[in-house]
Amino acid sequence: MKTRYGQLTVDEVREANKDRVVILSVSATEDHGPHMPLDTDTVLGMAVAEGAAELAPDDIFVMPPIPYGFNEHHKDFPGVIWIEPETLISFITDVTKSLAHHGFRRILLLNSHGSNHPVLDLAARKTVIQSGIICVSASYWNLISDRINEIRKSEIGGIAHAGEFEAAIYKYLHPDLVDLTKAKKQILHNPDSRFFNLDLAAGGSPANLMRWWSEISPDGTMGDPTVADPETGRLYLDAAVKATVELVKEMQALPILQRKDHH
């Protein structure tokens, strides 16, 4: 059973079950400190998407990823490729309109870069309005925040950008590409703040402020990658994969509804 959209033939697209959920992973190419590669978000997001497809091959197609995101606030660090949010929304909705044109009715925009979250939310909403299909956006760590907090070794503030969570998963997937001897603990979270919180698993921030990253982080990282280990990474990834499959199943159970004109 093929699960990669790019490997399908035209006949296989024509004959495909259009209620299979098409997962589009949207990530970023950006700094992740001296200890991790620029492609961290892409590698982790695709590991979740492809892991979900492996668990539920009859229910999922995985699109080639979009490896660039909304991250101009990182550009003071070398290697960052940034896309304007309006451009990214238009690009993503062109992809979803194309899928809808070919009959696919359920799309999951799976986010693996924090600042993409509002962009993907808008792209999903625009897709629903323009195409009348089911389009859902989700950042994969938000699906498992309770589980992350059960597993984590770092304190609150240790999981933000290139911290324990990302370093552990990447170390599990590609141990030769993560050098924890270069990692630094960089807890920049203010535990006394009622409204501002950048820890990915601490329940989210009720108010949003994104400064230039170089104003708040001396090396572009935020968190505690020093406590990351591959076994913890395996647990994180396994939880994210299973939660994504559960989300896919719920999406498949949603009815396709018809609009009503009340004019």
Long-range contacts (C-beta under 8 A, 24 or more apart in sequence): 1-57, 1-58, 3-50, 3-53, 3-54, 3-57, 3-60, 3-61, 3-62, 4-53, 4-61, 4-62, 5-61, 5-62, 5-63, 5-64, 6-63, 6-64, 8-61, 13-102, 16-61, 16-104, 17-58, 18-103, 18-104, 18-105, 19-105, 19-106, 19-252, 20-58, 20-59, 20-60, 20-61, 20-104, 20-106, 21-59, 21-60, 21-61, 21-106, 21-107, 21-108, 21-248, 21-251, 21-252, 22-60, 22-61, 22-62, 22-63, 22-99, 22-104, 22-106, 22-107, 22-108, 23-49, 23-52, 23-53, 23-60, 23-61, 23-62, 23-63, 23-107, 23-108, 23-110, 23-244, 23-248, 24-63, 24-65, 24-66, 24-92, 24-95, 24-96, 24-107, 24-108, 24-109, 24-110, 25-49, 25-62, 25-63, 25-65, 25-66, 25-110, 25-112, 26-65, 26-66, 26-69, 26-88, 26-92, 26-109, 26-110, 26-111, 26-112, 26-113, 26-116, 26-119, 26-120, 27-65, 27-66, 27-67, 27-68, 27-69, 27-111, 27-112, 27-113, 27-116, 28-67, 28-68, 28-69, 28-70, 28-71, 28-81, 28-112, 28-113, 28-115, 28-116, 29-67, 29-68, 29-69, 29-79, 29-80, 29-81, 30-69, 30-71, 30-74, 30-77, 30-79, 30-80, 30-81, 30-82, 30-113, 31-74, 31-77, 31-78, 31-79, 31-80, 31-162, 31-220, 32-161, 32-162, 32-166, 32-220, 32-221, 33-162, 33-182, 33-183, 33-184, 33-219, 33-220, 33-221, 33-225, 34-179, 34-182, 34-183, 34-219, 35-162, 35-167, 35-178, 35-179, 35-180, 35-181, 35-182, 35-183, 35-221, 35-225, 36-162, 36-166, 36-167, 36-170, 36-177, 36-178, 36-225, 37-170, 37-177, 38-79, 38-80, 39-67, 40-162, 40-166, 40-170, 41-67, 41-69, 41-112, 41-113, 42-67, 42-112, 43-170, 43-173, 43-174, 44-112, 44-166, 44-169, 44-170, 44-173, 44-237, 45-110, 45-111, 45-112, 45-113, 45-140, 47-169, 47-173, 47-237, 48-110, 48-112, 48-140, 48-237, 48-240, 48-241, 48-244, 49-110, 49-244, 51-237, 51-238, 51-240, 51-241, 51-244, 52-241, 52-244, 52-245, 52-248, 54-241, 55-241, 55-242, 55-245, 56-245, 56-248, 56-249, 59-245, 59-248, 59-249, 59-252, 60-248, 61-104, 63-95, 66-91, 66-92, 66-95, 69-113, 69-115, 69-116, 69-119, 70-113, 70-115, 70-116, 70-119, 71-113, 71-115, 73-115, 73-210, 73-211, 73-212, 73-213, 74-213, 74-220, 76-212, 76-213, 76-214, 77-213, 77-214, 77-220, 85-118, 85-119, 88-116, 88-119, 88-123, 89-119, 89-122, 89-123, 89-126, 92-119, 92-120, 92-123, 93-123, 93-126, 93-127, 93-130, 96-123, 96-127, 96-131, 96-133, 96-135, 97-127, 97-130, 97-131, 100-127, 100-131, 100-132, 100-133, 104-133, 105-133, 105-134, 105-256, 106-133, 106-134, 106-135, 106-251, 106-252, 106-254, 107-133, 107-134, 107-135, 107-136, 108-135, 108-136, 108-137, 108-138, 108-244, 108-247, 108-248, 108-251, 109-135, 109-136, 109-137, 109-138, 110-138, 110-140, 110-244, 111-137, 111-138, 111-139, 111-140, 112-139, 112-140, 114-139, 114-161, 114-200, 115-210, 132-259, 133-256, 134-251, 134-254, 134-256, 136-247, 136-251, 138-247, 140-240, 140-243, 140-244, 141-165, 141-200, 141-201, 141-240, 142-200, 142-204, 143-240, 143-243, 143-244, 143-247, 144-236, 144-239, 144-240, 144-243, 145-200, 145-201, 145-202, 145-203, 147-236, 147-239, 147-243, 148-200, 148-201, 148-236, 148-239, 149-201, 149-202, 151-232, 151-235, 151-236, 151-239, 152-201, 152-232, 153-227, 153-228, 153-229, 153-232, 154-223, 154-224, 154-227, 155-187, 155-224, 156-189, 156-191, 156-199, 156-202, 157-187, 157-188, 157-189, 157-191, 157-198, 157-199, 157-202, 157-222, 157-223, 157-224, 158-185, 158-187, 158-199, 158-223, 158-224, 158-227, 159-199, 159-200, 159-201, 159-202, 159-223, 159-224, 160-188, 160-189, 160-198, 160-199, 160-200, 160-222, 160-223, 161-198, 161-213, 161-217, 161-220, 161-221, 161-222, 161-223, 162-220, 162-221, 162-222, 162-223, 162-225, 163-221, 163-222, 163-223, 163-224, 163-225, 163-228, 164-223, 164-224, 164-225, 164-227, 164-228, 164-232, 165-200, 165-201, 165-223, 165-228, 165-236, 166-225, 167-225, 167-228, 167-233, 168-228, 168-229, 168-230, 168-232, 168-233, 168-236, 169-233, 169-236, 169-237, 170-233, 171-228, 171-229, 171-230, 171-233, 172-230, 172-231, 172-233, 172-234, 172-237, 173-233, 173-237, 175-230, 178-228, 180-225, 180-226, 180-228, 183-221, 183-225, 183-226, 183-228, 184-219, 184-221, 184-225, 184-226, 185-224, 185-225, 185-226, 186-217, 186-218, 186-219, 186-221, 186-222, 186-223, 186-224, 187-223, 187-224, 188-216, 188-217, 188-222, 189-222, 198-222, 199-223
